[in-house]
Amino acid sequence: MSWESSEFSSETTYDQTFSSALSSGIVCFASSGDKGGQIVYPSSSPYVASVGGTTLNLNSAGAVTSETGWSDSGGGPSAFEKEPS
């Protein structure tokens, strides 16, 4: 999914959609957003895999030596969602 909303206090009421999908074996991926470090829904849902832009730096053997998040990618801990176990 490539849509987002700023976090809101009742967002957990919408998590049932993603929870039901996950229990059926469907994984939902959501954009982490383009708001420069802000947390957005639905990527803040514990039932969604949040995906943001990163740059991987590789050595000559192809191993990752470092990773840098894109400056406009979102992410961080939610103000309303519990951290998954």
Secondary structure, 3 states (H helix, E strand, C coil): CCCCEECCCCHHHHHHHHHHHHHCCCCEEEECCCCCCCCEECCCCCCEEEECCEEEEECCCCCEEEEEECCCCCCCCCCCCCCCC
